[in-house]
């Protein structure tokens, strides 16, 4: 891999991690879309997981005191269940429609009040942990599931970002360990991984510093619209093939 691509990957991951540092999500989706420019298709998910792991835990480090701990144990138990179920079907699982289902769920949950009330009775961090971590083995960025639930449960932007960073980090640890167990050789992509980790760490610092300047109420409203735009983008992409 030449120096130009290494530097380009560094700049890309700095940008995507900055976005995540400000908003809590969005960066992982951008990275999932663009990472195939830098690595073969078979390496996209494990390297995406490694990069996001660095992004999540450096972001967590800058906001550790804001983590809302009561949701963490349930999420971990859900994650273990999701790994157990999804890893069995990892090779043969069709993932084409998964982003579409996530997009529909987000729009219904965020904007349709009767549906939101029904979903609220079913939503919990065990289910989200199982679904997010399980889906994370086969699709790049199911993080909006966690952010949607945190948006409904918490009211402080730093608490949402820090807790999301921890929960998404748990999912990415699971992703990396699962692919390592399946025989993926991370060492073969060491230059890309190092470049991406350095960029992700720098982006977390920049994003955290920028987020400190954002009003909490404006952040909460903006996050709802960001989730909505991500869902609509998915629907448009499916509509036009």
C-alpha positions as CSV (number, residue, x, y, z in Angstrom):
1,X,0.0,0.0,0.0
2,X,1.6,3.3,-1.0
3,X,2.1,6.4,1.1
4,X,-0.7,8.4,-0.6
5,X,-3.3,5.8,0.4
6,X,-2.0,5.6,3.9
7,X,-2.2,9.4,4.3
8,X,-5.7,9.4,2.7
9,X,-6.9,6.8,5.1
10,X,-5.5,8.8,8.0
11,X,-7.4,11.9,6.9
12,X,-10.6,10.0,6.3
13,X,-10.6,8.4,9.7
14,X,-9.7,11.7,11.4
15,X,-12.8,13.2,9.7
16,X,-15.1,10.3,10.4
17,X,-14.0,10.2,14.1
18,X,-14.5,13.9,14.4
19,X,-18.0,13.6,13.2
20,X,-18.7,10.8,15.7
21,X,-17.0,12.9,18.4
22,X,-19.5,15.7,17.8
23,X,-22.7,13.8,17.0
24,X,-22.0,10.3,18.6
25,X,-22.7,8.6,15.2
26,X,-22.5,9.2,11.5
27,X,-18.7,8.7,11.3
28,X,-19.0,4.9,11.3
29,X,-21.5,4.9,8.5
30,X,-19.2,7.2,6.4
31,X,-16.3,5.0,7.1
32,X,-18.2,1.8,6.2
33,X,-19.1,3.4,2.8
34,X,-15.6,4.6,1.9
35,X,-13.4,1.9,3.5
36,X,-13.7,-0.4,0.4
37,X,-11.5,2.2,-1.5
38,X,-8.6,1.2,0.8
39,X,-9.0,-2.5,1.6
40,X,-10.5,-5.6,-0.1
41,X,-14.2,-6.4,0.5
42,X,-13.4,-9.3,2.8
43,X,-11.4,-7.0,5.1
44,X,-13.9,-4.1,5.3
45,X,-15.9,-5.3,8.4
46,X,-13.0,-6.4,10.6
47,X,-10.9,-3.3,9.8
48,X,-14.0,-1.1,10.3
49,X,-14.4,-2.7,13.7
50,X,-10.8,-2.1,14.6
51,X,-10.9,1.5,13.5
52,X,-14.3,2.1,15.3
53,X,-12.9,0.5,18.4
54,X,-10.1,3.1,18.5
55,X,-12.6,5.9,17.8
56,X,-15.1,4.7,20.5
57,X,-12.6,4.2,23.3
58,X,-10.6,7.3,22.7
59,X,-13.9,9.2,22.7
60,X,-14.9,7.4,25.8
61,X,-11.6,8.4,27.4
62,X,-12.4,12.1,26.9
63,X,-15.9,11.7,28.5
64,X,-15.5,8.8,30.9
65,X,-17.1,10.5,33.9
66,X,-20.3,11.1,31.9
67,X,-21.1,7.4,31.3
68,X,-24.5,6.3,32.4
69,X,-23.6,2.9,33.9
70,X,-27.0,1.3,34.8
71,X,-27.6,0.4,31.1
72,X,-24.2,-1.3,30.6
73,X,-24.7,-4.8,32.2
74,X,-27.9,-5.4,30.3
75,X,-26.2,-4.3,27.0
76,X,-23.3,-6.7,27.7
77,X,-25.6,-9.7,28.2
78,X,-27.4,-8.8,25.1
79,X,-24.2,-8.5,23.1
80,X,-23.1,-12.0,24.2
81,X,-26.4,-13.4,23.1
82,X,-26.2,-11.5,19.8
83,X,-22.7,-13.0,19.1
84,X,-23.9,-16.5,19.9
85,X,-26.9,-16.3,17.5
86,X,-25.4,-14.3,14.6
87,X,-22.0,-16.0,14.5
88,X,-23.7,-19.3,13.8
89,X,-25.2,-17.8,10.6
90,X,-22.3,-15.5,9.8
91,X,-21.3,-17.2,6.6
92,X,-24.7,-17.6,5.0
93,X,-26.7,-14.7,6.5
94,X,-28.1,-12.4,3.9
95,X,-27.5,-8.7,4.9
96,X,-29.0,-6.9,1.9
97,X,-32.2,-5.8,3.6
98,X,-30.9,-5.2,7.2
99,X,-30.1,-1.5,6.7
100,X,-33.6,-1.0,5.2
101,X,-35.2,-2.5,8.3
102,X,-33.1,-0.4,10.6
103,X,-34.1,2.8,8.6
104,X,-37.8,2.0,8.8
105,X,-37.5,1.2,12.6
106,X,-35.8,4.6,13.2
107,X,-38.3,6.6,11.3
108,X,-41.3,4.9,13.0
109,X,-39.7,5.2,16.4
110,X,-38.7,8.8,16.1
111,X,-41.7,10.3,14.4
112,X,-44.9,8.2,14.7
113,X,-46.1,8.6,18.2
114,X,-48.5,5.6,18.4
115,X,-45.7,3.3,17.1
116,X,-43.2,5.0,19.4
117,X,-45.3,4.1,22.4
118,X,-45.6,0.5,21.3
119,X,-41.9,0.2,20.6
120,X,-41.1,1.8,23.9
121,X,-42.6,-1.2,25.7
122,X,-40.4,-3.6,23.7
123,X,-37.1,-1.6,23.5
124,X,-34.5,-2.3,26.1
125,X,-30.7,-2.4,26.2
126,X,-30.6,-6.2,26.2
127,X,-32.4,-6.4,22.9
128,X,-30.4,-3.4,21.4
129,X,-27.1,-5.0,22.6
130,X,-28.0,-8.3,21.0
131,X,-29.2,-6.8,17.7
132,X,-26.4,-4.2,17.4
133,X,-23.6,-6.5,18.3
134,X,-25.0,-9.3,16.2
135,X,-25.6,-7.1,13.2
136,X,-22.2,-5.5,13.7
137,X,-20.7,-8.9,12.6
138,X,-22.2,-8.6,9.2
139,X,-22.9,-4.9,8.5
140,X,-20.6,-2.0,9.2
141,X,-22.5,0.5,11.4
142,X,-25.7,-0.4,13.3
143,X,-24.9,2.3,15.9
144,X,-28.1,4.3,15.3
145,X,-30.0,1.6,17.2
146,X,-28.1,2.5,20.4
147,X,-28.2,6.2,19.8
148,X,-32.0,6.1,19.3
149,X,-32.6,4.4,22.6
150,X,-30.2,6.7,24.5
151,X,-31.8,9.7,23.0
152,X,-35.1,8.5,24.6
153,X,-33.6,7.7,27.9
154,X,-31.1,10.5,28.6
155,X,-31.2,14.3,28.3
156,X,-27.5,15.3,28.6
157,X,-25.4,15.3,25.4
158,X,-22.2,14.3,27.1
159,X,-23.9,11.4,28.9
160,X,-25.4,10.2,25.6
161,X,-22.0,10.5,23.7
162,X,-20.0,8.8,26.5
163,X,-22.5,6.0,27.0
164,X,-22.8,5.4,23.3
165,X,-19.0,5.3,22.9
166,X,-18.8,2.6,25.6
167,X,-21.7,0.5,24.2
168,X,-20.5,0.7,20.6
169,X,-17.0,-0.1,21.8
170,X,-18.3,-3.3,23.4
171,X,-19.9,-4.2,20.1
172,X,-16.6,-3.5,18.2
173,X,-14.6,-5.6,20.6
174,X,-16.9,-8.5,19.9
175,X,-16.6,-7.9,16.2
176,X,-12.8,-7.9,16.2
177,X,-12.5,-11.0,18.5
178,X,-15.1,-12.9,16.4
179,X,-13.2,-12.2,13.1
180,X,-9.9,-13.0,14.7
181,X,-11.4,-16.3,15.9
182,X,-12.7,-17.0,12.3
183,X,-9.1,-16.7,11.1
184,X,-8.9,-13.1,9.7
185,X,-5.2,-12.0,9.7
186,X,-5.2,-8.5,11.0
187,X,-1.4,-8.3,10.7
188,X,-1.7,-8.4,6.9
189,X,-3.3,-5.0,7.1
190,X,-1.1,-3.4,9.8
191,X,-0.2,-0.2,7.9
192,X,-3.9,0.5,7.2
193,X,-4.9,-0.3,10.8
194,X,-2.1,1.9,12.4
195,X,-3.0,4.8,10.1
196,X,-6.7,4.4,10.8
197,X,-6.2,4.1,14.6
198,X,-4.1,7.3,14.7
199,X,-6.6,9.2,12.6
200,X,-9.5,7.9,14.7
201,X,-7.8,9.0,18.0
202,X,-7.1,12.5,16.7
203,X,-10.6,12.8,15.4
204,X,-12.0,11.9,18.8
205,X,-10.0,14.7,20.4
206,X,-11.1,17.3,17.8
207,X,-14.8,16.2,17.9
208,X,-14.9,16.3,21.7
209,X,-13.5,19.8,21.8
210,X,-16.0,21.0,19.2
211,X,-18.9,19.3,21.0
212,X,-18.2,21.2,24.2
213,X,-19.2,24.4,22.4
214,X,-22.7,23.1,21.4
215,X,-25.8,23.9,23.4
216,X,-27.4,20.8,24.9
217,X,-30.9,21.4,23.6
218,X,-29.7,22.1,20.1
219,X,-27.6,19.0,20.2
220,X,-30.6,16.8,21.2
221,X,-32.7,18.3,18.4
222,X,-29.9,17.9,15.9
223,X,-29.3,14.3,16.9
224,X,-32.9,13.4,16.2
225,X,-32.6,15.0,12.7
226,X,-29.3,13.3,12.0
227,X,-30.8,9.9,12.8
228,X,-33.7,10.8,10.5
229,X,-31.4,11.9,7.7
230,X,-29.4,8.7,7.9
231,X,-32.6,6.6,7.8
232,X,-33.9,8.6,4.8
233,X,-30.5,8.3,3.0
234,X,-30.8,4.5,3.4
235,X,-34.4,4.5,2.0
236,X,-33.3,6.6,-1.0
237,X,-30.4,4.3,-1.7
238,X,-32.6,1.3,-1.7
239,X,-35.3,3.0,-3.9
240,X,-32.8,3.8,-6.6
241,X,-30.9,0.5,-6.3
